[in-house]
């Protein structure tokens, strides 16, 4: 019964309603409850139902043409999770009448591969085997090599997937025998189609009309980070947890926000996404775009990776601002120290200050280029004996052609400078540093041009 006509259930009644709804999501087989997630129930069964991969699966797309032809090569599917890689492998197996075997490289072993190979040329796989190997980057070199003989003979068609760059993680011999297809992160419009379909399915499943507040479905679509699987999970949670008012499930934006908060962010600290964000973060500061720099800082902080954010911030202050504003280094260092002392969430404030300062400061990489040019010479062996006047010696051997150290002490000369060779003879005319065109370095250049010119030794 409804409580006081206010359109809501009492606590006990709510528990009962939740139990009934959840019970409807279970299929009882032999007394064992089997829960099937919504994302699995709505998994596309044809290429036309796959969202957001029109560049390879649309009419005329190369992968679609291959599937329609029935001639399936070995393939590597590369892209973020929840973009349809496993789904497309299932569809390919069905359309080509192949026996599909699935392995996940995080848990599979070479023995699992041998067991599959043993079923070749048997009634279990009359048309050959389609092996779908997920997360192949978790297989070592030897495990990947164990597949070569069988994919070369054509008895096994390999479709493997990875969320990482395949050129870094997949053995070259497999890459050379495979065609790589990139699955791209879905945009909000593509995810919204999947979300609307899921809501309609949940209405039929629960026999209650869903009434989402304005903007709720759009929020789910944008909050999932382009991951369709994640968006469908959110739809299921939002529908099942919605209040029932006047026979409808009212899905509020507030409730949706609380469910998606901290569960929507796509980040892998050890994968490509980690380095992509760090790269974008530093390049935004270098490119003097404070808005983008703050955005990527927020993504790093939200992922709990403050250490990486601080490291790149310190590097950028040194490498990209450098001598254009040399006072920035102690300022940024102090902001980073404060952040480490106070911790999150307050750490975002000093880090935000420092990021904006770096992004909006004048830029110079002259010192950066200079030190790496010097390092390059040293690593190549391009160095010589330190000039006698710079050595820490006060005694000349009998073989010394010129006796005495002959060091010229700059403070004994006008403007505290005197012309003198400091580089080894082999590099005496080498230029590692050139003054930048910013105000600070140009001021220094004018100063030294004047001094060296006055002394007649410039």
FIMARLO-583203 format. One record per residue (C-alpha): x, y, z. Coordinates in nm, 4 decimals. Example, Ala and Ser with C-alpha at 12.3 -4.5 7.8 and 13.67 -1.06 7.14 Angstrom:
BEGIN
+----------+----------+----------+
:        x :        y :        z :
+----------+----------+----------+
:   1.2300 :  -0.4500 :   0.7800 :
:   1.3670 :  -0.1060 :   0.7140 :
+----------+----------+----------+
// end
This chain:
BEGIN
+----------+----------+----------+
:        x :        y :        z :
+----------+----------+----------+
:   0.0000 :   0.0000 :   0.0000 :
:   0.1098 :   0.3518 :  -0.0618 :
:   0.2113 :   0.5575 :   0.2371 :
:  -0.0361 :   0.8377 :   0.3077 :
:  -0.1161 :   0.8880 :  -0.0603 :
:   0.2188 :   1.0564 :  -0.1168 :
:   0.3089 :   0.8364 :  -0.4110 :
:   0.5790 :   0.6282 :  -0.2410 :
:   0.6046 :   0.2903 :  -0.0708 :
:   0.6839 :   0.2241 :   0.2915 :
:   1.0245 :   0.0768 :   0.3719 :
:   0.8952 :  -0.2814 :   0.3990 :
:   0.6898 :  -0.2461 :   0.0824 :
:   0.9890 :  -0.0992 :  -0.1009 :
:   1.1994 :  -0.3987 :  -0.0013 :
:   0.9300 :  -0.6298 :  -0.1336 :
:   0.9060 :  -0.4402 :  -0.4629 :
:   1.2841 :  -0.4530 :  -0.5041 :
:   1.2805 :  -0.8259 :  -0.4377 :
:   1.0087 :  -0.8856 :  -0.6955 :
:   1.1901 :  -0.6788 :  -0.9564 :
:   1.5214 :  -0.8486 :  -0.8965 :
:   1.3538 :  -1.1875 :  -0.9015 :
:   1.2262 :  -1.1107 :  -1.2506 :
:   1.5856 :  -1.0694 :  -1.3670 :
:   1.6802 :  -1.4252 :  -1.2789 :
:   1.6228 :  -1.7379 :  -1.4846 :
:   1.5847 :  -2.0435 :  -1.2719 :
:   1.7537 :  -2.3478 :  -1.4195 :
:   1.7374 :  -2.6561 :  -1.2008 :
:   1.6936 :  -2.4444 :  -0.8931 :
:   2.0102 :  -2.2405 :  -0.9655 :
:   1.9606 :  -1.8676 :  -1.0191 :
:   2.1388 :  -1.7334 :  -1.3276 :
:   2.1589 :  -1.3585 :  -1.3588 :
:   2.2195 :  -1.2204 :  -1.7061 :
:   2.3342 :  -0.8557 :  -1.7219 :
:   2.1390 :  -0.6166 :  -1.9380 :
:   2.4434 :  -0.5509 :  -2.1552 :
:   2.4548 :  -0.9224 :  -2.2386 :
:   2.0816 :  -0.9452 :  -2.3014 :
:   2.1012 :  -0.6570 :  -2.5476 :
:   2.4218 :  -0.7668 :  -2.7198 :
:   2.3799 :  -0.7027 :  -3.0952 :
:   2.3304 :  -1.0085 :  -3.3147 :
:   2.3925 :  -0.8390 :  -3.6507 :
:   2.6447 :  -0.5838 :  -3.7725 :
:   2.3626 :  -0.3345 :  -3.8287 :
:   2.2920 :  -0.3341 :  -3.4547 :
:   2.6506 :  -0.2466 :  -3.3572 :
:   2.6742 :   0.1166 :  -3.2530 :
:   2.9377 :   0.3708 :  -3.3464 :
:   3.1824 :   0.1782 :  -3.5680 :
:   3.0570 :   0.2968 :  -3.9053 :
:   3.4125 :   0.3556 :  -4.0300 :
:   3.4681 :  -0.0212 :  -4.0464 :
:   3.1174 :  -0.1697 :  -4.0178 :
:   2.9048 :   0.0779 :  -4.2114 :
:   2.7906 :   0.0110 :  -4.5667 :
:   3.1118 :  -0.0141 :  -4.7661 :
:   3.3294 :  -0.0494 :  -4.4545 :
:   3.6196 :  -0.2864 :  -4.5101 :
:   3.5460 :  -0.5125 :  -4.2117 :
:   3.1829 :  -0.5419 :  -4.3132 :
:   3.2831 :  -0.6380 :  -4.6675 :
:   3.5157 :  -0.9076 :  -4.5323 :
:   3.2438 :  -1.0522 :  -4.3097 :
:   2.9893 :  -1.0489 :  -4.5923 :
:   3.2359 :  -1.2286 :  -4.8178 :
:   3.2789 :  -1.5102 :  -4.5685 :
:   3.6564 :  -1.5003 :  -4.6102 :
:   3.7781 :  -1.4037 :  -4.2653 :
:   4.1485 :  -1.3289 :  -4.2173 :
:   4.3296 :  -1.3266 :  -3.8858 :
:   4.2445 :  -0.9974 :  -3.7197 :
:   4.3468 :  -0.7761 :  -3.4321 :
:   4.0714 :  -0.5609 :  -3.2808 :
:   4.2186 :  -0.2595 :  -3.1061 :
:   4.0275 :  -0.0020 :  -2.9013 :
:   3.8757 :   0.0942 :  -2.5650 :
:   3.6536 :  -0.1428 :  -2.3708 :
:   3.2817 :  -0.1415 :  -2.4411 :
:   3.3142 :  -0.0516 :  -2.8100 :
:   3.1957 :  -0.3816 :  -2.9594 :
:   3.5069 :  -0.5938 :  -3.0131 :
:   3.3702 :  -0.9112 :  -2.8509 :
:   3.0274 :  -0.8560 :  -3.0028 :
:   3.1642 :  -0.8328 :  -3.3559 :
:   3.3666 :  -1.1527 :  -3.3030 :
:   3.0442 :  -1.3328 :  -3.2004 :
:   2.8625 :  -1.2024 :  -3.5089 :
:   3.1475 :  -1.3093 :  -3.7389 :
:   3.1413 :  -1.6632 :  -3.5974 :
:   2.7661 :  -1.6852 :  -3.6464 :
:   2.7643 :  -1.5454 :  -4.0005 :
:   3.0520 :  -1.7647 :  -4.1179 :
:   2.9274 :  -2.0798 :  -3.9447 :
:   3.2493 :  -2.1250 :  -3.7492 :
:   3.2893 :  -2.2844 :  -3.4091 :
:   3.3773 :  -2.0007 :  -3.1745 :
:   3.6171 :  -2.0538 :  -2.8877 :
:   3.6853 :  -1.7722 :  -2.6426 :
:   3.9904 :  -1.7287 :  -2.4265 :
:   4.0955 :  -1.4424 :  -2.2061 :
:   4.4727 :  -1.4050 :  -2.2018 :
:   4.4676 :  -1.2836 :  -1.8427 :
:   4.3631 :  -1.6307 :  -1.7232 :
:   4.4334 :  -1.8654 :  -2.0179 :
:   4.7486 :  -2.0708 :  -2.0672 :
:   4.9294 :  -2.2551 :  -2.3446 :
:   4.7493 :  -2.5712 :  -2.2279 :
:   4.4143 :  -2.4088 :  -2.3121 :
:   4.5360 :  -2.3421 :  -2.6653 :
:   4.6542 :  -2.7034 :  -2.7019 :
:   4.3130 :  -2.8267 :  -2.5894 :
:   4.1453 :  -2.6195 :  -2.8610 :
:   4.3943 :  -2.7398 :  -3.1235 :
:   4.3099 :  -3.0999 :  -3.0289 :
:   3.9549 :  -3.0457 :  -3.1527 :
:   4.0669 :  -2.9538 :  -3.5046 :
:   3.9437 :  -3.1882 :  -3.7798 :
:   3.6811 :  -3.3376 :  -3.5504 :
:   3.3029 :  -3.3142 :  -3.5541 :
:   3.3410 :  -3.0429 :  -3.2891 :
:   3.4830 :  -2.8023 :  -3.5483 :
:   3.3866 :  -2.9208 :  -3.8980 :
:   3.4428 :  -2.5814 :  -4.0603 :
:   3.7508 :  -2.4847 :  -3.8668 :
:   3.7849 :  -2.2881 :  -3.5470 :
:   3.7421 :  -1.9188 :  -3.4859 :
:   3.9474 :  -1.8385 :  -3.1773 :
:   3.8695 :  -1.5119 :  -3.0028 :
:   4.1566 :  -1.4222 :  -2.7705 :
:   4.0767 :  -1.1246 :  -2.5510 :
:   4.3454 :  -0.9059 :  -2.3894 :
:   4.6278 :  -1.0621 :  -2.5916 :
:   4.8740 :  -0.8159 :  -2.4363 :
:   4.8680 :  -1.0419 :  -2.1284 :
:   5.0189 :  -1.3305 :  -2.3274 :
:   5.3982 :  -1.3468 :  -2.3277 :
:   5.6051 :  -1.3966 :  -2.6420 :
:   5.6172 :  -1.7763 :  -2.6122 :
:   5.2416 :  -1.8038 :  -2.5625 :
:   5.1738 :  -1.5853 :  -2.8657 :
:   5.4201 :  -1.7876 :  -3.0740 :
:   5.2313 :  -2.1083 :  -2.9916 :
:   4.9492 :  -1.9817 :  -3.2155 :
:   5.1600 :  -1.9229 :  -3.5273 :
:   5.1641 :  -2.2733 :  -3.6752 :
:   4.7883 :  -2.3067 :  -3.6602 :
:   4.6909 :  -1.9637 :  -3.7905 :
:   4.9336 :  -2.0057 :  -4.0820 :
:   4.7703 :  -2.3356 :  -4.1842 :
:   4.4292 :  -2.1694 :  -4.1771 :
:   4.2812 :  -2.4288 :  -3.9438 :
:   4.2438 :  -2.1624 :  -3.6779 :
:   4.1278 :  -1.8135 :  -3.7607 :
:   4.2479 :  -1.5834 :  -3.4867 :
:   4.0607 :  -1.2748 :  -3.3787 :
:   4.2376 :  -1.1119 :  -3.0916 :
:   4.1528 :  -0.7931 :  -2.9093 :
:   4.3449 :  -0.5487 :  -2.6976 :
:   4.2863 :  -0.2135 :  -2.5342 :
:   4.6547 :  -0.1310 :  -2.5794 :
:   4.8520 :  -0.0284 :  -2.8856 :
:   4.9014 :  -0.3597 :  -3.0717 :
:   5.2337 :  -0.2472 :  -3.2163 :
:   5.3700 :  -0.2360 :  -2.8626 :
:   5.2112 :  -0.5483 :  -2.7168 :
:   5.1422 :  -0.7984 :  -2.9953 :
:   5.4219 :  -1.0181 :  -3.1290 :
:   5.5394 :  -0.9016 :  -3.4740 :
:   5.4925 :  -1.2449 :  -3.6303 :
:   5.1224 :  -1.2338 :  -3.5383 :
:   5.0834 :  -0.8755 :  -3.6553 :
:   5.2357 :  -0.9619 :  -3.9928 :
:   4.9758 :  -1.2360 :  -4.0367 :
:   4.6817 :  -1.0244 :  -3.9233 :
:   4.4755 :  -0.7252 :  -4.0267 :
:   4.4359 :  -0.4569 :  -3.7611 :
:   4.1011 :  -0.2846 :  -3.7091 :
:   4.0627 :   0.0058 :  -3.4698 :
:   3.7400 :   0.0297 :  -3.2710 :
:   3.6865 :   0.3910 :  -3.1752 :
:   3.5372 :   0.5324 :  -2.8575 :
:   3.1696 :   0.6057 :  -2.9165 :
:   3.0388 :   0.9597 :  -2.9133 :
:   2.7462 :   1.0604 :  -2.6920 :
:   2.4944 :   1.0440 :  -2.9781 :
:   2.5777 :   0.6810 :  -3.0550 :
:   2.5618 :   0.5830 :  -2.6872 :
:   2.2280 :   0.7617 :  -2.6470 :
:   2.0726 :   0.5284 :  -2.9056 :
:   2.1826 :   0.2282 :  -2.7002 :
:   2.0575 :   0.3899 :  -2.3785 :
:   1.7094 :   0.4573 :  -2.5214 :
:   1.6856 :   0.1017 :  -2.6481 :
:   1.7862 :  -0.0258 :  -2.3046 :
:   1.5192 :   0.1821 :  -2.1303 :
:   1.2516 :   0.0409 :  -2.3603 :
:   1.3768 :  -0.3110 :  -2.2903 :
:   1.3665 :  -0.2528 :  -1.9145 :
:   1.0077 :  -0.1251 :  -1.9447 :
:   0.9057 :  -0.4552 :  -2.1022 :
:   1.1150 :  -0.6513 :  -1.8557 :
:   0.9633 :  -0.4916 :  -1.5448 :
:   0.6158 :  -0.4276 :  -1.6906 :
:   0.6352 :  -0.0663 :  -1.5754 :
:   0.6674 :   0.2495 :  -1.7809 :
:   0.9888 :   0.4445 :  -1.7246 :
:   0.9692 :   0.8199 :  -1.6789 :
:   1.3190 :   0.9719 :  -1.6958 :
:   1.3572 :   1.3378 :  -1.6063 :
:   1.4739 :   1.5709 :  -1.8800 :
:   1.8446 :   1.5311 :  -1.9430 :
:   1.8756 :   1.2039 :  -1.7513 :
:   1.9379 :   0.9770 :  -2.0494 :
:   2.1776 :   1.2302 :  -2.1970 :
:   2.3674 :   1.2335 :  -1.8674 :
:   2.4028 :   0.8546 :  -1.8732 :
:   2.5229 :   0.8712 :  -2.2331 :
:   2.7899 :   1.1293 :  -2.1627 :
:   2.8948 :   0.9864 :  -1.8257 :
:   2.9980 :   0.6421 :  -1.9504 :
:   3.3088 :   0.7601 :  -2.1358 :
:   3.2036 :   0.6059 :  -2.4680 :
:   3.1604 :   0.2599 :  -2.3141 :
:   2.8264 :   0.1090 :  -2.4252 :
:   2.8499 :  -0.1778 :  -2.1797 :
:   2.8913 :   0.0648 :  -1.8931 :
:   2.6001 :   0.2789 :  -2.0129 :
:   2.3678 :  -0.0227 :  -2.0182 :
:   2.4758 :  -0.1164 :  -1.6671 :
:   2.3820 :   0.2336 :  -1.5554 :
:   2.0421 :   0.2084 :  -1.7247 :
:   1.9716 :  -0.1143 :  -1.5397 :
:   2.0742 :   0.0361 :  -1.2060 :
:   1.8787 :   0.3558 :  -1.2633 :
:   1.5598 :   0.1753 :  -1.3631 :
:   1.5704 :  -0.0807 :  -1.0822 :
:   1.6463 :   0.1834 :  -0.8178 :
:   1.3887 :   0.4344 :  -0.9423 :
:   1.0945 :   0.5337 :  -0.7254 :
:   0.7558 :   0.4034 :  -0.8407 :
:   0.5066 :   0.6902 :  -0.8531 :
:   0.1603 :   0.6476 :  -1.0017 :
:   0.2622 :   0.3210 :  -1.1625 :
:   0.5720 :   0.4645 :  -1.3334 :
:   0.9407 :   0.4364 :  -1.2597 :
:   1.0575 :   0.7946 :  -1.2157 :
:   1.4264 :   0.8153 :  -1.3044 :
:   1.5608 :   1.1374 :  -1.1560 :
:   1.8727 :   1.3218 :  -1.2611 :
:   1.9815 :   1.3376 :  -0.8965 :
:   1.9607 :   0.9619 :  -0.8491 :
:   2.1344 :   0.9017 :  -1.1818 :
:   2.4145 :   1.1374 :  -1.0859 :
:   2.4743 :   0.9595 :  -0.7570 :
:   2.4935 :   0.6228 :  -0.9326 :
:   2.7300 :   0.7378 :  -1.2065 :
:   2.9571 :   0.9449 :  -0.9836 :
:   3.3081 :   0.7938 :  -0.9520 :
:   3.1990 :   0.4974 :  -1.1649 :
:   3.2196 :   0.6581 :  -1.5060 :
:   3.5810 :   0.7534 :  -1.5468 :
:   3.7877 :   0.5631 :  -1.8023 :
:   4.1481 :   0.5400 :  -1.6848 :
:   4.4151 :   0.2727 :  -1.6854 :
:   4.7279 :   0.3797 :  -1.5031 :
:   4.9396 :   0.1265 :  -1.6883 :
:   4.7831 :   0.1571 :  -2.0335 :
:   4.7719 :   0.3903 :  -2.3311 :
:   4.5011 :   0.6060 :  -2.1739 :
:   4.7369 :   0.6990 :  -1.8910 :
:   5.0072 :   0.8219 :  -2.1252 :
:   4.7566 :   0.9909 :  -2.3578 :
:   4.6216 :   1.2008 :  -2.0712 :
:   4.9699 :   1.2880 :  -1.9476 :
:   5.0735 :   1.3850 :  -2.2996 :
:   4.7664 :   1.6029 :  -2.3490 :
:   4.8199 :   1.7594 :  -2.0048 :
:   5.1773 :   1.8658 :  -2.0754 :
:   5.1102 :   1.9702 :  -2.4343 :
:   4.8217 :   2.1892 :  -2.3183 :
:   5.0486 :   2.3701 :  -2.0714 :
:   5.3198 :   2.4005 :  -2.3366 :
:   5.0599 :   2.5309 :  -2.5820 :
:   4.9485 :   2.7988 :  -2.3319 :
:   4.5899 :   2.6688 :  -2.3055 :
:   4.4981 :   2.6921 :  -1.9350 :
:   4.1466 :   2.5549 :  -1.9879 :
:   4.2653 :   2.2315 :  -2.1490 :
:   4.5490 :   2.2006 :  -1.8973 :
:   4.3018 :   2.2248 :  -1.6071 :
:   4.0757 :   1.9686 :  -1.7730 :
:   4.3523 :   1.7091 :  -1.7973 :
:   4.4738 :   1.7928 :  -1.4473 :
:   4.1194 :   1.7204 :  -1.3249 :
:   4.1189 :   1.3844 :  -1.5016 :
:   4.4479 :   1.2878 :  -1.3413 :
:   4.3329 :   1.3951 :  -0.9957 :
:   3.9980 :   1.2223 :  -1.0311 :
:   4.1842 :   0.9036 :  -1.1214 :
:   4.3930 :   0.9384 :  -0.8043 :
:   4.7139 :   0.9978 :  -0.9985 :
:   4.8358 :   1.3158 :  -0.8318 :
:   5.1981 :   1.1996 :  -0.8416 :
:   5.2020 :   1.1849 :  -1.2219 :
:   5.0292 :   1.5242 :  -1.2401 :
:   5.2963 :   1.6798 :  -1.0176 :
:   5.5841 :   1.5187 :  -1.2048 :
:   5.4674 :   1.6485 :  -1.5424 :
:   5.3971 :   1.9912 :  -1.3934 :
:   5.7515 :   2.0225 :  -1.2617 :
:   5.8936 :   1.9039 :  -1.5923 :
:   5.6837 :   2.1489 :  -1.7911 :
:   5.7858 :   2.4422 :  -1.5723 :
:   6.1510 :   2.3541 :  -1.6351 :
:   6.1331 :   2.2436 :  -1.9968 :
:   5.8736 :   2.4741 :  -2.1505 :
:   5.8776 :   2.7914 :  -1.9396 :
:   6.2401 :   2.7663 :  -1.8431 :
:   6.4470 :   3.0823 :  -1.8736 :
:   6.1564 :   3.2901 :  -1.9998 :
:   6.0424 :   3.3081 :  -1.6358 :
:   6.3085 :   3.1369 :  -1.4219 :
:   6.1358 :   3.2394 :  -1.0961 :
:   5.8548 :   2.9953 :  -1.1806 :
:   6.0506 :   2.6919 :  -1.0623 :
:   6.0428 :   2.7627 :  -0.6865 :
:   5.6807 :   2.8766 :  -0.7150 :
:   5.5664 :   2.5557 :  -0.8831 :
:   5.7780 :   2.3453 :  -0.6488 :
:   5.6140 :   2.5152 :  -0.3495 :
:   5.2659 :   2.4509 :  -0.4931 :
:   5.3496 :   2.0827 :  -0.5442 :
:   5.4844 :   2.0552 :  -0.1889 :
:   5.1652 :   2.2079 :  -0.0518 :
:   4.9556 :   1.9647 :  -0.2557 :
:   5.1479 :   1.6673 :  -0.1179 :
:   5.1125 :   1.7963 :   0.2384 :
:   4.7405 :   1.8712 :   0.2365 :
:   4.6300 :   1.5852 :   0.0088 :
:   4.3100 :   1.5649 :  -0.1913 :
:   4.0652 :   1.7258 :  -0.2371 :
:   4.2376 :   2.0486 :  -0.1248 :
:   4.5501 :   1.9617 :  -0.3239 :
:   4.3595 :   2.0518 :  -0.6394 :
:   4.3784 :   2.4213 :  -0.5448 :
:   4.7571 :   2.4771 :  -0.5365 :
:   4.8002 :   2.2446 :  -0.8333 :
:   4.5382 :   2.4392 :  -1.0255 :
:   4.7230 :   2.7615 :  -0.9431 :
:   5.0508 :   2.6166 :  -1.0667 :
:   4.9032 :   2.4706 :  -1.3859 :
:   4.7428 :   2.8016 :  -1.4826 :
:   5.0694 :   2.9835 :  -1.4057 :
:   5.2701 :   2.7479 :  -1.6272 :
:   5.0130 :   2.7612 :  -1.9071 :
:   4.9972 :   3.1420 :  -1.9096 :
:   5.3695 :   3.2105 :  -1.8652 :
:   5.6011 :   3.3027 :  -2.1542 :
:   5.7757 :   3.0000 :  -2.2976 :
:   6.1372 :   2.9111 :  -2.3713 :
:   6.3050 :   2.5764 :  -2.4328 :
:   6.6543 :   2.7139 :  -2.4976 :
:   6.8083 :   2.5598 :  -2.1869 :
:   6.6292 :   2.2315 :  -2.2601 :
:   6.7706 :   2.2197 :  -2.6122 :
:   7.1129 :   2.3228 :  -2.4856 :
:   7.1510 :   2.0511 :  -2.2239 :
:   7.0280 :   1.7762 :  -2.4552 :
:   7.2640 :   1.8899 :  -2.7295 :
:   7.5485 :   1.8709 :  -2.4771 :
:   7.4332 :   1.5279 :  -2.3593 :
:   7.4242 :   1.4088 :  -2.7174 :
:   7.7884 :   1.5092 :  -2.7674 :
:   7.8977 :   1.3426 :  -2.4447 :
:   7.7129 :   1.0199 :  -2.5247 :
:   7.8750 :   1.0098 :  -2.8677 :
:   8.2184 :   1.0569 :  -2.7150 :
:   8.2555 :   1.4095 :  -2.8505 :
:   8.4571 :   1.5537 :  -2.5650 :
:   8.8213 :   1.6215 :  -2.4952 :
:   9.0653 :   1.7027 :  -2.2236 :
:   8.9594 :   1.9797 :  -1.9884 :
:   9.1595 :   2.2967 :  -2.0633 :
:   9.4625 :   2.3393 :  -1.8383 :
:   9.3394 :   2.6679 :  -1.6940 :
:   9.0227 :   2.4979 :  -1.5653 :
:   9.1827 :   2.1946 :  -1.4084 :
:   9.1996 :   2.1573 :  -1.0343 :
:   9.5805 :   2.1291 :  -1.0397 :
:   9.8630 :   2.3478 :  -0.9112 :
:  10.1639 :   2.1527 :  -1.0330 :
:  10.2863 :   2.0968 :  -1.3882 :
:  10.4731 :   1.7857 :  -1.4879 :
:  10.7990 :   1.7943 :  -1.6771 :
:  10.6078 :   1.7229 :  -2.0000 :
:  10.3953 :   2.0389 :  -1.9708 :
:  10.4686 :   2.2714 :  -2.2645 :
:  10.3265 :   2.5722 :  -2.0786 :
:  10.4027 :   2.5982 :  -1.7111 :
:  10.1428 :   2.7332 :  -1.4697 :
:   9.7668 :   2.6985 :  -1.4644 :
:   9.7130 :   3.0417 :  -1.6256 :
:   9.3526 :   3.0650 :  -1.5060 :
:   9.2055 :   3.4160 :  -1.5458 :
:   8.9911 :   3.5038 :  -1.2433 :
:   8.6871 :   3.6956 :  -1.3847 :
:   8.6382 :   3.9056 :  -1.0715 :
:   8.9774 :   4.0658 :  -1.1324 :
:   8.8536 :   4.2197 :  -1.4592 :
:   8.6078 :   4.4986 :  -1.5524 :
:   8.2428 :   4.3895 :  -1.5355 :
:   8.3743 :   4.0654 :  -1.3789 :
:   8.4270 :   3.9012 :  -1.7166 :
:   8.7305 :   3.8130 :  -1.9276 :
:   8.7548 :   3.6179 :  -2.2492 :
:   8.8875 :   3.2704 :  -2.1832 :
:   8.8474 :   2.9204 :  -2.3302 :
:   8.6263 :   2.6995 :  -2.1215 :
:   8.5332 :   2.4176 :  -2.3621 :
:   8.7834 :   2.1446 :  -2.4550 :
:   8.9887 :   2.2090 :  -2.7695 :
:   8.7773 :   1.9592 :  -2.9679 :
:   8.4638 :   2.1632 :  -2.8942 :
:   8.6000 :   2.5136 :  -2.8429 :
:   8.3685 :   2.6704 :  -3.1024 :
:   8.0595 :   2.4665 :  -3.0106 :
:   7.7333 :   2.6541 :  -2.9351 :
:   7.4825 :   2.4738 :  -2.7158 :
:   7.2809 :   2.7690 :  -2.5941 :
:   7.1150 :   3.0438 :  -2.7960 :
:   6.9254 :   3.3257 :  -2.6253 :
:   6.5501 :   3.2964 :  -2.6628 :
:   6.3305 :   3.5709 :  -2.8001 :
:   6.1474 :   3.6333 :  -2.4722 :
:   6.1958 :   3.9438 :  -2.2599 :
:   6.4062 :   3.7811 :  -1.9862 :
:   6.6581 :   3.6166 :  -2.2162 :
:   6.6772 :   3.9154 :  -2.4504 :
:   6.7577 :   4.1378 :  -2.1531 :
:   7.0394 :   3.9018 :  -2.0572 :
:   7.1623 :   3.9003 :  -2.4176 :
:   7.1758 :   4.2801 :  -2.4334 :
:   7.3690 :   4.2838 :  -2.1064 :
:   7.6333 :   4.0394 :  -2.2230 :
:   7.6586 :   4.1843 :  -2.5722 :
:   7.7380 :   4.5183 :  -2.4132 :
:   7.9941 :   4.3813 :  -2.1666 :
:   8.1746 :   4.1602 :  -2.4147 :
:   8.1716 :   4.4371 :  -2.6724 :
:   8.3162 :   4.6940 :  -2.4300 :
:   8.5995 :   4.4609 :  -2.3408 :
:   8.6707 :   4.4055 :  -2.7063 :
:   8.6549 :   4.0320 :  -2.6595 :
:   8.2998 :   3.9588 :  -2.7702 :
+----------+----------+----------+
// end
